[in-house]
Amino acid sequence: MVEVFIDPFGDLDCYFEFEVNPLNTVLDLFVRRIRGGLRKDFAWNCEGLRTATGLLAYGWVAGLAIPFQSMGECDLSRWRINFCRIERPKDKPRELSAWSPTFTGTFHLPERFGVLTFG
């Protein structure tokens, strides 16, 4: 599975999450930090989201087209973002990797997201 986390507000309190698996099953949600942890809004729908997956000789590939306007009024100069991968090999522990490593067993650490600057 691949996951994309986008905090276009830069507040580290709320962000969008997009997940795609090799079968092109998609999950899009809005996440907000609350005192007791995380509130995940599964009712949020990324209007116009497009995804595609394909099998290759050495694995699989995913593509996502995320329309900026679906995330509302946001800063279009600098975002906090992360690109992540979860691999679940048979009879082995799951593998987590990220563009900006979180160094924990979760990707839900916006303070560890990288910075994407639009030029």
N, C-alpha and C positions, 0 to 999 in steps of 0.2 A: 504494500500500500504506500502511496505517496500522500503527503499532506503539505499544504501551504497555509501559513499563518500570516495575516496582514493586520497591522495596527496603523491605519492611515491617519489616526488622530494624534499619535505620539504620546498618549497619556499613560500607557502601560496598564490601564484598567479595563479596556475593552478592545476586542479584536475579532476578526473574521477567521474562520477555519474552513478549509476546503480539503476533502479527502477523495481519492480515486483509487480503486483497486484494479487488478489486471482485467477484470470482466467489465470495466467501465461503470461500476456501481459508484454513485456519487453521493456524498454527504456534504451539505453546506450549512453552516450554522454561525450564529453570533454568540460570542462568549464575553461575559462580564465578570470581573472579580467582585466578590462580595465578602463580607466579614467571615463567613463560614466556608469559603472556598471559591468555587466557580459556578455561575449560573449559565447554563447552555440553552440558548433559544433555538430549538430545532424547528420552530415554525417560520423562522426567517428564511426567505427564498431569494437566492441571487438571481434576479431577473436577467435573462440573457446569457447565463453561464453556458459555455460550450466546452465539452471534454471529448477526448478520443484516446483510445489505447490500442496497442498492437503488440503482437508477439514477434520477437526477434530470435535469431539462432542462439544468442547468449542471455536472453531474458525477455523483458518487456519494456515498453516505453509508454509514457502518458503525456498528453498535451492538454493544457487548460487555457481557455480564453476567458478572463474575468473582466467584465465591464466595470470600469471605475465608478460610473454613475450609480451602480447597484449598491454601493457602500455609503451613499448619502454625501453630505457636505464634508469633505475631508481635505487635508493638506495635500496639494499636488506637487510639493517640492521635496519632501523627505518623509519616508515611511519606515517603520520598524517592520521587519519581515523575516520569515524563516521558511526554508524548504527542507522537508524531512522525509525520511524513508523508514518503513518498518518491514523487516523481513522475518518471516516465521518459518525457518527450515524445519523439516520433519525431524522429530526426535532430538532437537537442539534448542537451546534458549533463543528467544527472539533477539534480533539485531536491530538496534536503533542507530541511525546516522542522520546528521543534519548539517546544512550549510554553515550555520552558526551553532556549534555544539552547546547543549544545555548541561552536559556533565551529570545528568540524573536520569531516572527512568521515565521522565515525562518531557513532552515538548511544550507544555503549557507554562512557559516562563518568558513572558514578553520582555523582561529585562535582559534576557539573553538573545533576543531576536537581533539580527544584523540590521544595518542601516542601508536603505536604498535611497539614493539621491537622484532626483530627476534633473537633468541638465537642460 
